[in-house]
Amino acid sequence: MRQRSMLILLVALLVMVATLGCSIAGIGKKEPTATPTFTKTPKPTFTDTPVIVNTPTPIPTKTAVPTKPPTATNTRVPATNTPVPPAATATATAVPKPQGIVNIENLNFRAGPSTAYGVLGSLAKGTKLEVRTRLADSSWVRACCYNNAEGWVVPTYLDLSVPLDKIPVDTNVPPTPTPRPVPPTATRAPTAPPAPTAPPATAVPTYYYRSANENCKPNCGITYIEGSVYEGTNRVNGIIVRLSWQPDGPTVADYVSGTDPGKPGMYTFILDPSKTRAGNWYVWIVNSSGQRISSIGNINTTANCDGSGPCQQGVVDFAH
């Protein structure tokens, strides 16, 4: 029994040694791998699958809501982008007013269309005026302004911007002033003559100019007084001649001789530009301070232009 056990133990030991030797002998050696035998697998048949393309879905068009048809009582004009022209304004382009430029020195600017009116002032050459109206015969024009006041001048002495007949006729001409009556000279009661004595030596006033010629002729269309101022035999310009209703009385008008370029050394007072006019008129010469330096000339105009003694074209000449 013991022998049998030893024999089994020995056999088991040999099997262990043999197994261990095989394991040591196989270290470092790659154990050959069996080459597999491939069997050809039949190629599967593919059916073409349609490619799905992501086509954008069209956006449905918005269906227009039908509009209510216009009616005869509720018609609307469709809005457009066309600009509407502005409505015409009430004010039209201003038309330039007639202008006049004084073309002489010291032009009298009067309160009315006659030398019978007072002088508002004297206008220098180059003064600009707005010409507003004229007389029907175009002998005078109403202009503006001197010291913010309207006045009248003879259009001959203006360079006008428009023809004279284009200026409207004045319908509100002031009435011609009536000449002031000359107050009567007071009559003194007679007194007893003084005892005869030697006459006192009194200085007789002398003047630089004297009234050298006075005459008058008839004329039914215009009443005026004119004349010349002489130094010797030569007419002189720039002399101030004054018109009044009485000797040394209040000034009706002043005129500077030679004011009209066509009449050197002369002066003119138009008493009425369209008809006869009666009046007793006095003219004399003054210096720049207004002092009289001449004797006084006198013309008595009449309303009648025929018969005896008619007078509408007076002449008073002064000389030195």
VENNOR-V832434 format. One record per backbone hydrogen bond with DSSP energy under -0.5 kcal/mol. NH is the residue of the N-H (numbers start at 1). CO is the residue of the C=O. Records with the same first field share a line. If there is no record, write none. Layout:
NH->CO ; CO
//
This chain:
5->1
6->2
7->3
8->4
9->5
10->6
11->7
12->8
13->9
14->10
15->11
16->12
17->13
18->14
19->15
20->16
21->17
22->18
23->19
24->20
25->21
26->22
27->24
29->26
31->29
38->36
40->38
42->40
46->44
48->46
50->48
53->51
55->53
66->64
74->71
78->76
92->90
100->129
101->159
102->127
103->157
107->123
109->121
110->108 ; 152
111->118
114->112
115->270
117->114
120->109 ; 118
121->109
123->107
126->102
127->124
129->100
130->144
131->98 ; 129
132->130 ; 142
133->142
134->168
135->140
138->135
141->153
142->133
143->151
144->130
145->149
146->149
149->146
151->143
152->110
153->141
157->154
158->155
159->101
160->158
161->99
166->163
167->164
170->134
183->181
188->186
202->200
204->202
205->203
209->293
210->319
212->210 ; 317
213->317
215->315
217->313
223->272
224->312
225->269
226->314
227->267
229->265
230->318
231->234
232->230
233->231
234->231
236->229
238->257
240->286
241->239 ; 255
242->284
243->253
244->282
249->246
252->243
253->243
255->241
257->239 ; 255
258->266
259->256 ; 266
261->259
263->260
266->263
267->227
269->225
270->268
271->223 ; 269
272->223
277->302
279->301
281->279 ; 299
282->244
283->297
284->242
286->240
287->291
290->287
293->285
294->285
295->209
297->283
299->281
301->279 ; 299
302->311
311->304
312->217
313->217
314->224 ; 312
315->215
316->226
317->213
318->228
319->210
320->230
//
